[in-house]
């Protein structure tokens, strides 16, 4: 911590110490004076969706919307400035709005007429969709999570997202991911973990990302369940991913009330969230990947989802041994409702927790979204980063 100089050879730090010792030890080195600057290791962002991030950076960013009316005004302004093609927007968060009411289908249609529009909530586990976009997703009205006016969740959301995604051109996707990677580099990030999958950007988007050349390294995880070792190895070969992990959704998100809970939501007493991968499928995926020696993983947020994955991991540990599990580097995304006892087991088994402190900064606190959804007693126990 007291070092004032460092030596770099062939891109690697080979020495740290004081100025005078460094100058004496490396008399022929090129000297770069950082004028008192602070030098830190570069960052790795362990959970990204590059194309979606880039589409927000280059398109319709709704994070500033302070109400449903403001959100619709932003949509109208963007539509007027971009009169052609579908509209892809991201970032609205109704939990902080005065009436906490998201834009309806009729609201969007009044603003956009017959234009397809996909507007993802900030957690990307629900989205408002115009009638024109819903028509482009045959069968959406009978899918789980459908509502004629409210934002769509579950299978209905995945269907309209796919319909909107299919209307993006290769040029739009390339422009978006370059913008996202450039932003990462500007913030000192040298590598990102892309959490790809069939319900995120689809295989075409992932293959384009995999082959992208940029100064920021892209490490890819593919979120698709398998049932045996052979299927796992085949999927690894076809995708070129680092593991079958990332956003393989066991549940959804608290903001959209789709995270899977043991007890109902405080502000929706009739709901405990959604389950997208059943316990048997979780166990099969973990066992197949452990046999193949590759990372497995899941998106887990609610306490019931975390509990289901913990039970599956225990079964695989009992069958294959803790050492075999630890060798794989299995990982869990978000893991917001983990207990100290569960965290101790995960650490013993070598399971990695990919957590996001920014979530707590955005939605924690006495009156934040977590407290709205869960009540203060449960909310205060979320995101225990120090375990």
HELIX and SHEET records of a PDB file:
HELIX    1   1 UNK A   19  UNK A   25  1                                   7    
HELIX    2   2 UNK A   50  UNK A   58  1                                   9    
HELIX    3   3 UNK A   68  UNK A   81  1                                  14    
HELIX    4   4 UNK A   94  UNK A   96  5                                   3    
HELIX    5   5 UNK A  105  UNK A  112  1                                   8    
HELIX    6   6 UNK A  131  UNK A  135  1                                   5    
HELIX    7   7 UNK A  140  UNK A  142  5                                   3    
HELIX    8   8 UNK A  154  UNK A  165  1                                  12    
HELIX    9   9 UNK A  170  UNK A  186  1                                  17    
HELIX   10  10 UNK A  202  UNK A  210  1                                   9    
HELIX   11  11 UNK A  229  UNK A  239  1                                  11    
HELIX   12  12 UNK A  279  UNK A  292  1                                  14    
HELIX   13  13 UNK A  303  UNK A  320  1                                  18    
HELIX   14  14 UNK A  322  UNK A  328  1                                   7    
HELIX   15  15 UNK A  340  UNK A  348  1                                   9    
HELIX   16  16 UNK A  357  UNK A  363  1                                   7    
HELIX   17  17 UNK A  369  UNK A  374  1                                   6    
HELIX   18  18 UNK A  376  UNK A  379  1                                   4    
SHEET    1   A 2 UNK A   5  UNK A   9  0                                        
SHEET    2   A 2 UNK A  12  UNK A  17 -1                                        
SHEET    1   B 3 UNK A  43  UNK A  48  0                                        
SHEET    2   B 3 UNK A 189  UNK A 196  1                                        
SHEET    3   B 3 UNK A 217  UNK A 222  1                                        
SHEET    1   C 4 UNK A  60  UNK A  61  0                                        
SHEET    2   C 4 UNK A  87  UNK A  92  1                                        
SHEET    3   C 4 UNK A 117  UNK A 121  1                                        
SHEET    4   C 4 UNK A 127  UNK A 129 -1                                        
SHEET    1   D 4 UNK A 243  UNK A 244  0                                        
SHEET    2   D 4 UNK A 295  UNK A 300  1                                        
SHEET    3   D 4 UNK A 331  UNK A 334  1                                        
SHEET    4   D 4 UNK A 352  UNK A 354  1                                        
END                                                                             
